[in-house]
Amino acid sequence: MSTAKDGASTWRFDVVLALLATLAAFAVNVCAGFPGLTNAGGDNDSLLRLVEVRDMLAGQGWFDLHQYRMGPEGGFVMHWSRLVDAPIAAIILVVSALTGSMAVAESVAQVLWPALFFCLTVFFTVRAARSFAGEGAVLPAVVVSATALHFIGIFSPGALDHHNVQIALTMASLSLLLEAPLRRPAALFAGLCAALTLAVGMETAPYVAAIGACVALLFVVDTSGERLIARNFGLGFAGVSAAAFVTTIPISAWGQAQCDAFSTVQFVVAALAGIGLAAIASVEAAGRTQLRRLVSLAVLALALGAVVMLLFPQCLASPYANLDPRLKELWLDHIDEAQSLLQLIAEDPASVVARYVTPLVAIILMALRLRRGPWRRQDSLVGMLLMVAFIVSAWQVRGSTFSIALAVIPLSAWIAKWRERAQASPSRSVSLRMAAVWLVSVNVVWTGAAAATSTVFEANKVAPNDSDADTSCQRKASFAQLAQLPDTTVLAISNLGSPILAYSGHRVFAGPYHRNTAGDLLALDAFLGSAADAKAILATHHAGLVALCRGSAESKLLVAKAPQGFLAGLTRGDVPEWLEPIAETRENPVELYRVRFDG
């Protein structure tokens, strides 16, 4: 555990280690030429985040979350938080003022923003590993976390999506709680980080709930050491939740419940939970005995459940319960990060190895620790959060980014133990075992093995692609011709929606966002219906262009769904007389057709 050395000097040392790891990752990206800046690789969310930031800098209101260039006329309201838009916009403003170039400023922001959160995540992971297993776990934590975070992709240049922010805040909350017995303000800041990650996006609700539940249960077991921690965490959580609510939600919407974004639902629950926990920890009568603490917290939990059931019952349903069945079939069921573990086992077993092995090894290590004892508060915090993250990842693969990051802590402790054994009893056998432990713990080893295995098994099934061909239409250069045309509404598949907005001034019907139901259905009706149906839709909504990406998996899915539909015919070369092929794009990944209704 921590010693007197674990003071300001260790913080400085850990900051230096995190910076060195960030510089190493930065050097790798420099050598690669920052490919994410010209090829988003299908990261629609980062592109749309950039569009949101541009819109805000161009004068769109702080509380106005409409995406006016996507969907039917008038657009639709996005569910993302301005808490992420604002600092990115600030970076762009500062750099553009220094360089005089908005393009340069955007590039700097796209590199600096993910690098900043890479550094913060490594730093807090190292701090957590130090608190969990001592100084011997620091070096393994740096190596294992830096390699894992670099290769999961959400910290790559161009990654403006909020998932990197959420992982950094989650690791910060955990790290601060591990240090809370020795640092009085740590619990307050842990509550702050937990509230911020919830305000940024609802994906982290299970992790925030797990952290809060663990703090409460630790208070039940050990009032002498945990009372102040529970009180301060609750106050920080409630206070920042209130601040986020007031600063990001307009007064006119304070009574509106949004289940997929921070709104009155999340604020009420967070405020009650935080204030309730702080009150129970502060009132002597409520926390005098273990039984009273348990009963008080049970009453608080029942009150929270009653509030949700009576005031916000709609939020108890699945996040996509009301999604149109066609969108579920043709969009949601084909989103990689929304797949379940069982689906991956059946369809892509190689990715299961890459995403689930190191978290599973970490869970086994925690189970062995529980069996051998003694069980510590550090084990409770790390074990509960890791287990919840693994369960979430089994439901939807997007949770694996959290479980991979959290697994670093017990894996680093495991490596540290074998390093100690190797130093105490040096031998070939011990050294080989230590090397094996290192290899098992580094997630990129499993990722590489999975990729190699997949390549071997699919070598005879899939023809190699031309590495220079942008068959999926993900590169900025593929949209250059489109950007030169006068702005209009473009009919395109949903996965082209964000790139078209980011790389041109056009607007689109479709985009891979559950709130854009009307726009996505318009595009589906046009592509899956007849040419006459498509013509009627385009005329009604004054669309001027049709964009075709033959190599996209989404295009192939829609063609297979409706072989006689408009998109299938266009893919075969059956161009109706009201469409004019734009000759300059004939050989491009993105083929364009001008809509002509004048005969």
PyMOL commands that set and color helices and strands:
alter all, ss='L'
color gray80, all
select helices_A, chain A and resi 8-32+35-37+44-57+82-99+102-133+135-152+163-179+186-200+202-221+223-248+251-253+264-282+284-287+290-311+313-316+325-330+332-334+336-338+341-347+349-372+377-395+397-424+428-441+443-458+476-484+494-503+517-528+531-540+553-561+566-572+583-585
alter helices_A, ss='H'
color red, helices_A
select strands_A, chain A and resi 66-67+76-77+489-491+507-508+543-549+579-581+590-595
alter strands_A, ss='S'
color yellow, strands_A
deselect
rebuild
show_as cartoon
